[in-house]
Amino acid sequence: MPDQDVRLQHLKVWLDEQLAILFAAQGWGTVPPATLTAASSDASFRRYFRWEGAGRSFVVMDAPPPQENCKPFVDIAFLLAKSGINVPKIYAEDLERGFLLLNDLGNKTYLDVIDGENADALFSDALQALLAFQQLPMVAPLPSYDVALLRRELELFPEWYVKRELGVEFDSIQQQQWQNISDLLIDSALAQPKVLVHRDYMPRNLMLSEPNPGVLDFQDAVYGPVTYDVTCLFKDAFLSWPEERVRGWLEKYWQQASALNIPVQPDFEDFLRASDLMGVQRHLKVIGIFARICHRDGKPRYLADVPRFFFYIDAVISRRPELAELQALLVSLRGGASA
């Protein structure tokens, strides 16, 4: 992409300048010959590069304005670091152009390494980090997960998945069902105690690191429902776990959170219900986002994971009778789509 190539040239010039300053300040001598390779890209417009030379490595974030804004990343990194969370250290920043120079938390995400054998240990570390930032006082100027944000997220499902992916318009009955479902999910979310919410706390954004885990992609953090991140952790876009194992992990989290006076629901069954409904809100949102990434941004690969989210939703519907209207709506959509 020509624009990205021009950005990359600007990024390299900036990076050379910043590394020269950093090496001099740290007493590391002159900057050695090095390689700059793509580290990762994500579903947004951000790109990451890894600089490696003479045994040192750094990560460079390229977040092109106006699509991306680095300032929340910088502010929240500072906030999380205060509670001992292993987040990227920021060595240099150019917020106007969207460039950040970060330390390297490693090249393996949880998603790369997690399996049935090591999941208990890895998730135990992830829960310790989650509990640490959920204990932070809510004094930073972060937005709240309010009615408007929750509804805006839910509306991605009819707008992008139903209309654009399925080619279906809600009829009046489906529209009323959707309204009722949305109200139920929003009311449940708003009734929950609030904590700092990462909003994408999942294995893809956790690095195998020392201390473990390294936490990434926190720039959209808000104050919101206490079950959000822990539900996100175990009901992931890219891998799934047996229901009984997830329940065990959720109970372990709930017990630890209760002991730390994190405001989880006093009754475990109430916590599970809140987690289930929070998950459904997120799953519907993500299905909409994956359809939008396909149809607006030309990245169809994310749609391959949509069935996983419907599987999660169906599992919750089977044990939550209050979601009968959602079941009816999904059945009607599947019928309409196949027709």
Helices and strands as residue ranges (DSSP letters): H 2-26, E 35-41, E 47-53, E 56-62, H 71-82, E 90-94, E 99-103, H 110-113, H 119-134, H 147-154, H 156-156, I 157-165, H 172-191, E 194-197, G 203-205, E 206-207, E 214-215, E 222-225, H 228-234, H 243-259, H 268-295, G 300-305, H 306-319, G 321-323, H 324-338
